Amino acid sequence: MLIHADADAFFASVEARDDPALAGRAFVVAAHVVTCASYPARARGIHAGMPLAAARRLDRELIVIPPRPQAYDAASADLFALFASYTVFVEPGSMEEAFLDVEVVGLDPVATAKTLRARARAELGLPVSMGIGTTKLMAKVASRRAKPDGLLMISRGADRAIRHALTFEEVWGIGPTKVAALRSQGWVRVGDLAGAAVEDLVPIVGTMTARKVAAICAGLDDAAIRVPGERRSAAASRTIAATRSRSTIEALCADLLSTAIARLPPRVEITRVDLAVRFDDGALVSITRPLRPPVTDLDHLPSQVASGLADTAYEQDGRGVGFVSVGLVCRPRTGDPTQLSLF
């Protein structure tokens, strides 16, 4: 049995922890677009990805908190340190969620999940929902159903009935295009595929998805925890009100670069910068910039690179920039004393 641990409304929970006056209030973490909404705000129809102006129309007294990426990174590090204190078999799903295998180190999943929830609340001030299931999918389904701030186990006996009742929209990792293709054949729920061969599904959804949904239907889907190696990339992104101000875009690129750098492991050099920009007409432009030689002076990288990124992001044709994402690719620093010589 695997555990899926997922911090509830993570950014909002961190803000409410750091400012107790926000507890029980309708508020959002947002710049120009809602990044995360508290549960009282969600009850009023406000959700992540909603323009802030639209959220304010739903609630004129809505509290708006500017994002604090460093605070969320620190809370994520504390959360994963807590997970690692119980098992080394931790597979991150995002900065606030992970799959854990505690049975392999001789611990009971239910008892461990209860303890983890209690410690996350007491020591980190964060509500974390826990799902327990035979596979990653079942554990994730359980944690979704446990929210907010709950714990649910899908037992081996209940597993088959629950998975067969899942609609394909509820299945983690199947996109809307594949769901539509399955529905076009009259397949709405996982159980509808009982008896279907992989070969029958391949022409409809492709080989990978065919194998995935067939395995889910048979209860043979992924239950292996994959422990990640040392991080070799990091990214940061932000949605803003569309702007054509070059200085605004340059400042945003510098801020995103600094946030991404803070997420990298120590003693690395940057070999590549990736930029994605979405304009106000919906067009998305992506570029990749190799850095030769690689950059080792990370403190000055934002000021060195931000201007060049802004040149790419800024267009003279009248389009405004509404979204910017910056990604960094790194490698262990050349000549790092912690790296062993080949000979």
Buried (B, 14 or more C-beta within 10 A) or exposed (E): BBBBBBBBBBBBBBBBBEEEEBEEBBBBBBBBBBBBBBBBBBEEEBEBEBBBEEBBEEBEEBBEBEBBBEBBBEBBEBBBEBBEEBBEBBBBBEBBBBBBBBBEEEBEBBEBBEEBBEBBBEEBBBBBBBBBBBBBBBBBBBBBEBBEBBBBBBEEEEBBEBBBEBEBEBBBBBEEEBBEBBBEBEBEBBBBBEEBEBEEBBEBBEEEBBBBBBBBBEBEBBBEBEEEEEEBBBBBBBBBBBBBEBEBBBBBBBBBBBBBBBBBEEEBBBBBBBBBBBBBEEEEBEEEEEBEEBBBEBEEBBEEBBEBBBEBBBBEEEBBBBBBBBBBBBBBBEEBEEEEEEE
